[in-house]
Amino acid sequence: MERMEQLMLKMMQHTAGDAKRTQHFLKVHALARLIGREERLDTFTQFILETAALVHDIGIYAAIEKHGSSAGTFQEEEGPALAKEMLSQLDYSEEIIDRVLFLVAHHHSTDWLGEDHRILLEADYLVNFYEEGFTKEQIQTTYDTVFQTTFGRYLCQTMYGLS
């Protein structure tokens, strides 16, 4: 089993019994992978993006336990330490771990901090629009203000019937 699949399995174990959270990170990963490839990310950045997509919400349970809330700021606060532990167990390099932790700690921020960050945010939004029941108007506003990649914009238009 390759490292990405090992990480996917570890995340499934982390979210065991919570199919909604498991489905969420799998969908974000699939869309991030697709957008990254279509945007022609280099292999190294693509690997970081996909890794971050799998673990981006790893801090949600700790956020709920510690802060009584799954708010994005608490996930960003609690997630990096958990991601570091998991990635270290799988022998990820420090360079990869550092960037993934940065992405986990900023995955709700719309201050663009690299192509991998932009794509992760877009993929997360594409999934959250459906899972959280955004209205078409809310999706359009987010599309207009957040989506910047050509393929992320195309997916949003296609998935949600935007013009």
SEDRENDREN-891119 format. One record per residue: residue in three letters; y, z, x of N, C-alpha, C in turn. Coordinates in steps of 0.05 Angstrom, whole numbers. Each point is the difference from the previous one (the first is absolute). Layout:
BEGIN
atom res:ALA; n_v:Y; n_w:Z; n_u:X; ca_v:Y; ca_w:Z; ca_u:X; c_v:Y; c_w:Z; c_u:X
...
REM end
This chain:
BEGIN
atom res:MET; n_v:-23; n_w:0; n_u:17; ca_v:23; ca_w:0; ca_u:-17; c_v:25; c_w:0; c_u:18
atom res:GLU; n_v:19; n_w:-18; n_u:-6; ca_v:24; ca_w:-2; ca_u:16; c_v:19; c_w:23; c_u:-7
atom res:ARG; n_v:19; n_w:5; n_u:17; ca_v:19; ca_w:22; ca_u:-3; c_v:14; c_w:0; c_u:-26
atom res:MET; n_v:10; n_w:-23; n_u:-10; ca_v:14; ca_w:-1; ca_u:-25; c_v:-18; c_w:9; c_u:-23
atom res:GLU; n_v:-25; n_w:-9; n_u:1; ca_v:-19; ca_w:8; ca_u:-21; c_v:-6; c_w:30; c_u:2
atom res:GLN; n_v:-2; n_w:10; n_u:24; ca_v:-5; ca_w:29; ca_u:4; c_v:24; c_w:16; c_u:-12
atom res:LEU; n_v:24; n_w:-9; n_u:5; ca_v:23; ca_w:13; ca_u:-11; c_v:0; c_w:-1; c_u:-30
atom res:MET; n_v:-7; n_w:-23; n_u:-11; ca_v:-1; ca_w:-3; ca_u:-29; c_v:-20; c_w:20; c_u:-12
atom res:LEU; n_v:-23; n_w:2; n_u:13; ca_v:-20; ca_w:19; ca_u:-10; c_v:10; c_w:29; c_u:2
atom res:LYS; n_v:13; n_w:7; n_u:22; ca_v:11; ca_w:27; ca_u:3; c_v:21; c_w:6; c_u:-21
atom res:MET; n_v:16; n_w:-20; n_u:-7; ca_v:20; ca_w:4; ca_u:-21; c_v:-14; c_w:2; c_u:-27
atom res:MET; n_v:-22; n_w:-14; n_u:-4; ca_v:-15; ca_w:3; ca_u:-25; c_v:-11; c_w:29; c_u:-2
atom res:GLN; n_v:-9; n_w:10; n_u:22; ca_v:-9; ca_w:28; ca_u:0; c_v:22; c_w:19; c_u:-5
atom res:HIS; n_v:24; n_w:-6; n_u:11; ca_v:23; ca_w:17; ca_u:-3; c_v:8; c_w:1; c_u:-30
atom res:THR; n_v:-3; n_w:-22; n_u:-14; ca_v:8; ca_w:-2; ca_u:-28; c_v:-24; c_w:3; c_u:-19
atom res:ALA; n_v:-22; n_w:9; n_u:10; ca_v:-25; ca_w:2; ca_u:-16; c_v:5; c_w:14; c_u:-27
atom res:GLY; n_v:-10; n_w:-13; n_u:-21; ca_v:3; ca_w:11; ca_u:-26; c_v:27; c_w:-7; c_u:-14
atom res:ASP; n_v:17; n_w:-14; n_u:14; ca_v:26; ca_w:-9; ca_u:-10; c_v:2; c_w:-30; c_u:2
atom res:ALA; n_v:-14; n_w:-13; n_u:-19; ca_v:-2; ca_w:-29; ca_u:1; c_v:28; c_w:-14; c_u:-1
atom res:LYS; n_v:19; n_w:12; n_u:-14; ca_v:26; ca_w:-12; ca_u:-2; c_v:13; c_w:-2; c_u:28
atom res:ARG; n_v:-2; n_w:21; n_u:16; ca_v:12; ca_w:0; ca_u:27; c_v:-15; c_w:-18; c_u:18
atom res:THR; n_v:-27; n_w:-1; n_u:-3; ca_v:-16; ca_w:-18; ca_u:17; c_v:8; c_w:-29; c_u:-7
atom res:GLN; n_v:1; n_w:-7; n_u:-25; ca_v:8; ca_w:-27; ca_u:-9; c_v:27; c_w:-7; c_u:11
atom res:HIS; n_v:19; n_w:20; n_u:-1; ca_v:27; ca_w:-5; ca_u:9; c_v:1; c_w:-9; c_u:29
atom res:PHE; n_v:-12; n_w:15; n_u:18; ca_v:3; ca_w:-8; ca_u:28; c_v:-16; c_w:-25; c_u:6
atom res:LEU; n_v:-22; n_w:-5; n_u:-14; ca_v:-14; ca_w:-25; ca_u:4; c_v:17; c_w:-25; c_u:-9
atom res:LYS; n_v:14; n_w:3; n_u:-22; ca_v:17; ca_w:-22; ca_u:-9; c_v:24; c_w:-4; c_u:18
atom res:VAL; n_v:12; n_w:22; n_u:9; ca_v:23; ca_w:-3; ca_u:18; c_v:-10; c_w:-13; c_u:26
atom res:HIS; n_v:-23; n_w:8; n_u:10; ca_v:-10; ca_w:-13; ca_u:24; c_v:-5; c_w:-30; c_u:-4
atom res:ALA; n_v:-12; n_w:-7; n_u:-22; ca_v:-6; ca_w:-28; ca_u:-5; c_v:26; c_w:-17; c_u:-1
atom res:LEU; n_v:20; n_w:10; n_u:-14; ca_v:25; ca_w:-15; ca_u:-2; c_v:16; c_w:0; c_u:26
atom res:ALA; n_v:0; n_w:22; n_u:15; ca_v:13; ca_w:1; ca_u:26; c_v:-13; c_w:-19; c_u:19
atom res:ARG; n_v:-26; n_w:-1; n_u:-1; ca_v:-15; ca_w:-19; ca_u:17; c_v:8; c_w:-29; c_u:-6
atom res:LEU; n_v:0; n_w:-6; n_u:-26; ca_v:7; ca_w:-27; ca_u:-8; c_v:29; c_w:-8; c_u:7
atom res:ILE; n_v:19; n_w:18; n_u:-5; ca_v:27; ca_w:-6; ca_u:6; c_v:4; c_w:-2; c_u:30
atom res:GLY; n_v:-12; n_w:18; n_u:15; ca_v:3; ca_w:-1; ca_u:29; c_v:-11; c_w:-26; c_u:12
atom res:ARG; n_v:-22; n_w:-9; n_u:-10; ca_v:-11; ca_w:-25; ca_u:10; c_v:17; c_w:-24; c_u:-8
atom res:GLU; n_v:10; n_w:0; n_u:-24; ca_v:17; ca_w:-22; ca_u:-9; c_v:27; c_w:0; c_u:14
atom res:GLU; n_v:9; n_w:23; n_u:8; ca_v:25; ca_w:2; ca_u:15; c_v:-4; c_w:-4; c_u:30
atom res:ARG; n_v:-25; n_w:-5; n_u:7; ca_v:-7; ca_w:-6; ca_u:28; c_v:6; c_w:22; c_u:20
atom res:LEU; n_v:-7; n_w:25; n_u:-8; ca_v:3; ca_w:22; ca_u:19; c_v:-19; c_w:-5; c_u:24
atom res:ASP; n_v:8; n_w:10; n_u:23; ca_v:-18; ca_w:-2; ca_u:23; c_v:-24; c_w:19; c_u:-5
atom res:THR; n_v:-21; n_w:-4; n_u:14; ca_v:-25; ca_w:15; ca_u:-4; c_v:4; c_w:30; c_u:2
atom res:PHE; n_v:15; n_w:8; n_u:20; ca_v:4; ca_w:29; ca_u:4; c_v:15; c_w:13; c_u:-23
atom res:THR; n_v:22; n_w:-13; n_u:-9; ca_v:16; ca_w:10; ca_u:-22; c_v:-16; c_w:0; c_u:-26
atom res:GLN; n_v:-16; n_w:-21; n_u:-4; ca_v:-17; ca_w:-2; ca_u:-23; c_v:-20; c_w:23; c_u:-1
atom res:PHE; n_v:-11; n_w:7; n_u:23; ca_v:-19; ca_w:22; ca_u:1; c_v:13; c_w:27; c_u:-7
atom res:ILE; n_v:24; n_w:4; n_u:10; ca_v:15; ca_w:24; ca_u:-6; c_v:7; c_w:1; c_u:-30
atom res:LEU; n_v:9; n_w:-23; n_u:-11; ca_v:6; ca_w:-1; ca_u:-28; c_v:-24; c_w:7; c_u:-17
atom res:GLU; n_v:-23; n_w:-12; n_u:5; ca_v:-23; ca_w:6; ca_u:-16; c_v:-9; c_w:29; c_u:3
atom res:THR; n_v:2; n_w:10; n_u:24; ca_v:-8; ca_w:28; ca_u:4; c_v:19; c_w:18; c_u:-16
atom res:ALA; n_v:26; n_w:-5; n_u:2; ca_v:19; ca_w:16; ca_u:-15; c_v:-4; c_w:-2; c_u:-30
atom res:ALA; n_v:-7; n_w:-24; n_u:-10; ca_v:-4; ca_w:-4; ca_u:-28; c_v:-23; c_w:17; c_u:-10
atom res:LEU; n_v:-20; n_w:4; n_u:16; ca_v:-23; ca_w:16; ca_u:-9; c_v:7; c_w:30; c_u:-1
atom res:VAL; n_v:17; n_w:9; n_u:18; ca_v:6; ca_w:29; ca_u:2; c_v:27; c_w:8; c_u:-11
atom res:HIS; n_v:15; n_w:-19; n_u:-11; ca_v:28; ca_w:6; ca_u:-7; c_v:4; c_w:24; c_u:-19
atom res:ASP; n_v:-19; n_w:5; n_u:-18; ca_v:3; ca_w:22; ca_u:-18; c_v:-18; c_w:24; c_u:7
atom res:ILE; n_v:-9; n_w:1; n_u:24; ca_v:-19; ca_w:21; ca_u:8; c_v:11; c_w:28; c_u:-5
atom res:GLY; n_v:26; n_w:3; n_u:0; ca_v:12; ca_w:27; ca_u:-3; c_v:4; c_w:9; c_u:-29
atom res:ILE; n_v:-10; n_w:-16; n_u:-19; ca_v:6; ca_w:7; ca_u:-28; c_v:-13; c_w:26; c_u:-9
atom res:TYR; n_v:-24; n_w:5; n_u:8; ca_v:-13; ca_w:25; ca_u:-9; c_v:13; c_w:25; c_u:13
atom res:ALA; n_v:7; n_w:-3; n_u:26; ca_v:14; ca_w:22; ca_u:14; c_v:27; c_w:5; c_u:-13
atom res:ALA; n_v:14; n_w:-22; n_u:-8; ca_v:26; ca_w:3; ca_u:-13; c_v:-2; c_w:15; c_u:-26
atom res:ILE; n_v:-20; n_w:-6; n_u:-15; ca_v:-5; ca_w:13; ca_u:-26; c_v:-6; c_w:30; c_u:5
atom res:GLU; n_v:-18; n_w:5; n_u:19; ca_v:-8; ca_w:27; ca_u:6; c_v:23; c_w:17; c_u:11
atom res:LYS; n_v:15; n_w:-11; n_u:18; ca_v:21; ca_w:15; ca_u:14; c_v:26; c_w:1; c_u:-15
atom res:HIS; n_v:7; n_w:-22; n_u:-14; ca_v:26; ca_w:-2; ca_u:-13; c_v:-2; c_w:-2; c_u:-31
atom res:GLY; n_v:-24; n_w:-1; n_u:-10; ca_v:-3; ca_w:-3; ca_u:-29; c_v:9; c_w:-27; c_u:-11
atom res:SER; n_v:2; n_w:-20; n_u:18; ca_v:10; ca_w:-26; ca_u:-8; c_v:-11; c_w:-21; c_u:18
atom res:SER; n_v:-4; n_w:-24; n_u:-12; ca_v:-9; ca_w:-23; ca_u:16; c_v:23; c_w:-18; c_u:7
atom res:ALA; n_v:25; n_w:10; n_u:-2; ca_v:24; ca_w:-16; ca_u:6; c_v:-3; c_w:-13; c_u:28
atom res:GLY; n_v:12; n_w:-23; n_u:2; ca_v:-2; ca_w:-16; ca_u:24; c_v:9; c_w:15; c_u:25
atom res:THR; n_v:22; n_w:15; n_u:-2; ca_v:10; ca_w:15; ca_u:23; c_v:-21; c_w:20; c_u:10
atom res:PHE; n_v:-14; n_w:13; n_u:-18; ca_v:-21; ca_w:19; ca_u:8; c_v:-24; c_w:-14; c_u:12
atom res:GLN; n_v:-7; n_w:-23; n_u:-11; ca_v:-22; ca_w:-16; ca_u:12; c_v:7; c_w:-8; c_u:28
atom res:GLU; n_v:25; n_w:-9; n_u:4; ca_v:9; ca_w:-8; ca_u:26; c_v:0; c_w:23; c_u:20
atom res:GLU; n_v:6; n_w:24; n_u:-10; ca_v:0; ca_w:24; ca_u:17; c_v:-28; c_w:9; c_u:8
atom res:GLU; n_v:-18; n_w:-1; n_u:-19; ca_v:-27; ca_w:10; ca_u:4; c_v:-20; c_w:-20; c_u:12
atom res:GLY; n_v:5; n_w:-25; n_u:-4; ca_v:-19; ca_w:-21; ca_u:7; c_v:-5; c_w:-5; c_u:30
atom res:PRO; n_v:21; n_w:0; n_u:17; ca_v:-5; ca_w:-7; ca_u:28; c_v:-20; c_w:18; c_u:14
atom res:ALA; n_v:0; n_w:25; n_u:-4; ca_v:-19; ca_w:18; ca_u:14; c_v:-29; c_w:-7; c_u:-8
atom res:LEU; n_v:-4; n_w:-5; n_u:-26; ca_v:-26; ca_w:-7; ca_u:-10; c_v:-9; c_w:-27; c_u:10
atom res:ALA; n_v:18; n_w:-19; n_u:1; ca_v:-6; ca_w:-27; ca_u:10; c_v:-7; c_w:1; c_u:29
atom res:LYS; n_v:15; n_w:16; n_u:15; ca_v:-5; ca_w:2; ca_u:29; c_v:-28; c_w:11; c_u:5
atom res:GLU; n_v:-8; n_w:20; n_u:-15; ca_v:-27; ca_w:12; ca_u:3; c_v:-21; c_w:-21; c_u:-6
atom res:MET; n_v:3; n_w:-15; n_u:-21; ca_v:-20; ca_w:-19; ca_u:-8; c_v:-1; c_w:-23; c_u:20
atom res:LEU; n_v:22; n_w:-11; n_u:8; ca_v:1; ca_w:-22; ca_u:19; c_v:-10; c_w:8; c_u:27
atom res:SER; n_v:5; n_w:24; n_u:8; ca_v:-10; ca_w:10; ca_u:26; c_v:-30; c_w:2; c_u:0
atom res:GLN; n_v:-11; n_w:9; n_u:-22; ca_v:-29; ca_w:1; ca_u:-3; c_v:-14; c_w:-27; c_u:4
atom res:LEU; n_v:15; n_w:-21; n_u:-7; ca_v:-10; ca_w:-27; ca_u:2; c_v:8; c_w:-14; c_u:26
atom res:ASP; n_v:12; n_w:16; n_u:18; ca_v:8; ca_w:-10; ca_u:27; c_v:20; c_w:-23; c_u:-1
atom res:TYR; n_v:19; n_w:2; n_u:-18; ca_v:23; ca_w:-18; ca_u:0; c_v:17; c_w:7; c_u:25
atom res:SER; n_v:13; n_w:-20; n_u:11; ca_v:18; ca_w:5; ca_u:23; c_v:25; c_w:15; c_u:-9
atom res:GLU; n_v:12; n_w:14; n_u:19; ca_v:25; ca_w:15; ca_u:-5; c_v:22; c_w:-19; c_u:-10
atom res:GLU; n_v:1; n_w:-24; n_u:11; ca_v:21; ca_w:-19; ca_u:-8; c_v:-3; c_w:-7; c_u:-30
atom res:ILE; n_v:-24; n_w:-5; n_u:-8; ca_v:-5; ca_w:-7; ca_u:-28; c_v:5; c_w:25; c_u:-18
atom res:ILE; n_v:-11; n_w:22; n_u:8; ca_v:4; ca_w:25; ca_u:-15; c_v:30; c_w:6; c_u:-4
atom res:ASP; n_v:16; n_w:-2; n_u:21; ca_v:28; ca_w:6; ca_u:-2; c_v:14; c_w:-18; c_u:-21
atom res:ARG; n_v:-6; n_w:-26; n_u:0; ca_v:13; ca_w:-18; ca_u:-19; c_v:-10; c_w:5; c_u:-28
atom res:VAL; n_v:-26; n_w:5; n_u:-3; ca_v:-11; ca_w:6; ca_u:-27; c_v:13; c_w:25; c_u:-11
atom res:LEU; n_v:2; n_w:21; n_u:17; ca_v:12; ca_w:25; ca_u:-10; c_v:29; c_w:-4; c_u:-8
atom res:PHE; n_v:14; n_w:-17; n_u:15; ca_v:28; ca_w:-6; ca_u:-8; c_v:0; c_w:-14; c_u:-27
atom res:LEU; n_v:-18; n_w:-18; n_u:-5; ca_v:-1; ca_w:-14; ca_u:-26; c_v:-7; c_w:19; c_u:-22
atom res:VAL; n_v:-20; n_w:17; n_u:4; ca_v:-7; ca_w:20; ca_u:-20; c_v:24; c_w:18; c_u:-6
atom res:ALA; n_v:15; n_w:8; n_u:20; ca_v:23; ca_w:18; ca_u:-4; c_v:24; c_w:-14; c_u:-12
atom res:HIS; n_v:-1; n_w:-26; n_u:-3; ca_v:23; ca_w:-15; ca_u:-11; c_v:-8; c_w:-20; c_u:-22
atom res:HIS; n_v:-24; n_w:2; n_u:-11; ca_v:-9; ca_w:-21; ca_u:-17; c_v:13; c_w:-1; c_u:-28
atom res:HIS; n_v:18; n_w:18; n_u:-6; ca_v:16; ca_w:-2; ca_u:-24; c_v:29; c_w:-7; c_u:6
atom res:SER; n_v:7; n_w:-4; n_u:25; ca_v:28; ca_w:-6; ca_u:8; c_v:4; c_w:-30; c_u:-1
atom res:THR; n_v:23; n_w:-8; n_u:-12; ca_v:7; ca_w:-29; ca_u:-1; c_v:19; c_w:-7; c_u:23
atom res:ASP; n_v:4; n_w:17; n_u:19; ca_v:14; ca_w:-7; ca_u:24; c_v:-20; c_w:-14; c_u:18
atom res:TRP; n_v:1; n_w:-26; n_u:3; ca_v:-20; ca_w:-16; ca_u:13; c_v:-2; c_w:8; c_u:29
atom res:LEU; n_v:-24; n_w:6; n_u:8; ca_v:-6; ca_w:9; ca_u:27; c_v:-23; c_w:-16; c_u:12
atom res:GLY; n_v:3; n_w:-27; n_u:-3; ca_v:-21; ca_w:-18; ca_u:11; c_v:-14; c_w:-15; c_u:-22
atom res:GLU; n_v:-11; n_w:-23; n_u:8; ca_v:-15; ca_w:-16; ca_u:-20; c_v:-24; c_w:14; c_u:-12
atom res:ASP; n_v:-14; n_w:16; n_u:17; ca_v:-23; ca_w:15; ca_u:-11; c_v:9; c_w:20; c_u:-21
atom res:HIS; n_v:23; n_w:12; n_u:4; ca_v:11; ca_w:19; ca_u:-19; c_v:8; c_w:-14; c_u:-26
atom res:ARG; n_v:14; n_w:-22; n_u:2; ca_v:8; ca_w:-15; ca_u:-23; c_v:-24; c_w:-9; c_u:-17
atom res:ILE; n_v:-20; n_w:-10; n_u:13; ca_v:-24; ca_w:-10; ca_u:-14; c_v:-15; c_w:23; c_u:-13
atom res:LEU; n_v:-3; n_w:22; n_u:13; ca_v:-13; ca_w:23; ca_u:-11; c_v:14; c_w:9; c_u:-26
atom res:LEU; n_v:26; n_w:2; n_u:1; ca_v:16; ca_w:8; ca_u:-23; c_v:-4; c_w:-20; c_u:-23
atom res:GLU; n_v:1; n_w:-26; n_u:6; ca_v:-3; ca_w:-20; ca_u:-21; c_v:-27; c_w:2; c_u:-13
atom res:ALA; n_v:-21; n_w:3; n_u:17; ca_v:-27; ca_w:2; ca_u:-11; c_v:-3; c_w:25; c_u:-18
atom res:ASP; n_v:11; n_w:22; n_u:9; ca_v:-1; ca_w:25; ca_u:-15; c_v:14; c_w:-4; c_u:-27
atom res:TYR; n_v:23; n_w:-13; n_u:0; ca_v:14; ca_w:-5; ca_u:-25; c_v:-16; c_w:-18; c_u:-18
atom res:LEU; n_v:-12; n_w:-21; n_u:10; ca_v:-15; ca_w:-18; ca_u:-16; c_v:-22; c_w:15; c_u:-16
atom res:VAL; n_v:-12; n_w:19; n_u:13; ca_v:-21; ca_w:16; ca_u:-13; c_v:12; c_w:21; c_u:-19
atom res:ASN; n_v:21; n_w:13; n_u:9; ca_v:13; ca_w:21; ca_u:-16; c_v:12; c_w:-11; c_u:-26
atom res:PHE; n_v:11; n_w:-24; n_u:1; ca_v:11; ca_w:-12; ca_u:-24; c_v:-20; c_w:2; c_u:-23
atom res:TYR; n_v:-24; n_w:-8; n_u:6; ca_v:-21; ca_w:0; ca_u:-21; c_v:-10; c_w:28; c_u:-6
atom res:GLU; n_v:-7; n_w:15; n_u:21; ca_v:-12; ca_w:27; ca_u:-3; c_v:19; c_w:19; c_u:-14
atom res:GLU; n_v:26; n_w:-3; n_u:5; ca_v:19; ca_w:19; ca_u:-11; c_v:15; c_w:-11; c_u:-24
atom res:GLY; n_v:-8; n_w:-23; n_u:-9; ca_v:11; ca_w:-12; ca_u:-25; c_v:30; c_w:-7; c_u:1
atom res:PHE; n_v:8; n_w:-11; n_u:22; ca_v:28; ca_w:-9; ca_u:2; c_v:6; c_w:-21; c_u:-22
atom res:THR; n_v:24; n_w:1; n_u:-11; ca_v:9; ca_w:-21; ca_u:-19; c_v:6; c_w:-25; c_u:16
atom res:LYS; n_v:2; n_w:-23; n_u:-14; ca_v:6; ca_w:-25; ca_u:13; c_v:28; c_w:2; c_u:13
atom res:GLU; n_v:18; n_w:14; n_u:-14; ca_v:28; ca_w:3; ca_u:11; c_v:-1; c_w:17; c_u:26
atom res:GLN; n_v:-16; n_w:21; n_u:1; ca_v:-2; ca_w:16; ca_u:24; c_v:-12; c_w:-16; c_u:23
atom res:ILE; n_v:-20; n_w:-16; n_u:-7; ca_v:-13; ca_w:-17; ca_u:20; c_v:20; c_w:-20; c_u:11
atom res:GLN; n_v:16; n_w:-13; n_u:-18; ca_v:20; ca_w:-20; ca_u:8; c_v:21; c_w:13; c_u:19
atom res:THR; n_v:9; n_w:24; n_u:-7; ca_v:20; ca_w:13; ca_u:16; c_v:-11; c_w:7; c_u:28
atom res:THR; n_v:-25; n_w:9; n_u:1; ca_v:-12; ca_w:6; ca_u:26; c_v:-5; c_w:-25; c_u:15
atom res:TYR; n_v:-8; n_w:-21; n_u:-13; ca_v:-4; ca_w:-26; ca_u:13; c_v:26; c_w:-9; c_u:13
atom res:ASP; n_v:22; n_w:2; n_u:-15; ca_v:26; ca_w:-10; ca_u:9; c_v:10; c_w:17; c_u:24
atom res:THR; n_v:-6; n_w:26; n_u:0; ca_v:11; ca_w:17; ca_u:21; c_v:-18; c_w:7; c_u:23
atom res:VAL; n_v:-26; n_w:-2; n_u:-4; ca_v:-19; ca_w:9; ca_u:20; c_v:-15; c_w:-23; c_u:13
atom res:PHE; n_v:-10; n_w:-18; n_u:-15; ca_v:-19; ca_w:-21; ca_u:10; c_v:15; c_w:-20; c_u:17
atom res:GLN; n_v:-9; n_w:-4; n_u:25; ca_v:13; ca_w:-18; ca_u:19; c_v:-19; c_w:-20; c_u:12
atom res:THR; n_v:-25; n_w:6; n_u:2; ca_v:-18; ca_w:-20; ca_u:12; c_v:-5; c_w:-23; c_u:-20
atom res:THR; n_v:-3; n_w:-23; n_u:10; ca_v:-5; ca_w:-24; ca_u:-16; c_v:-25; c_w:4; c_u:-17
atom res:PHE; n_v:-22; n_w:9; n_u:12; ca_v:-25; ca_w:1; ca_u:-15; c_v:0; c_w:25; c_u:-18
atom res:GLY; n_v:12; n_w:22; n_u:8; ca_v:2; ca_w:23; ca_u:-18; c_v:16; c_w:-7; c_u:-25
atom res:ARG; n_v:21; n_w:-15; n_u:3; ca_v:16; ca_w:-9; ca_u:-23; c_v:-16; c_w:-19; c_u:-18
atom res:TYR; n_v:-15; n_w:-18; n_u:13; ca_v:-18; ca_w:-18; ca_u:-16; c_v:-20; c_w:16; c_u:-16
atom res:LEU; n_v:-13; n_w:19; n_u:13; ca_v:-20; ca_w:16; ca_u:-14; c_v:12; c_w:16; c_u:-23
atom res:CYS; n_v:23; n_w:11; n_u:4; ca_v:14; ca_w:15; ca_u:-21; c_v:7; c_w:-18; c_u:-24
atom res:GLN; n_v:10; n_w:-24; n_u:6; ca_v:6; ca_w:-19; ca_u:-21; c_v:-25; c_w:-8; c_u:-15
atom res:THR; n_v:-21; n_w:-5; n_u:15; ca_v:-25; ca_w:-9; ca_u:-13; c_v:-13; c_w:22; c_u:-16
atom res:MET; n_v:-2; n_w:23; n_u:12; ca_v:-15; ca_w:22; ca_u:-14; c_v:15; c_w:10; c_u:-25
atom res:TYR; n_v:27; n_w:0; n_u:1; ca_v:15; ca_w:13; ca_u:-21; c_v:17; c_w:-20; c_u:-16
atom res:GLY; n_v:-4; n_w:-26; n_u:4; ca_v:13; ca_w:-20; ca_u:-17; c_v:30; c_w:-1; c_u:4
atom res:LEU; n_v:9; n_w:5; n_u:24; ca_v:29; ca_w:-2; ca_u:5; c_v:8; c_w:-28; c_u:4
atom res:SER; n_v:25; n_w:-7; n_u:-5; ca_v:10; ca_w:-27; ca_u:4; c_v:17; c_w:-2; c_u:25
REM end
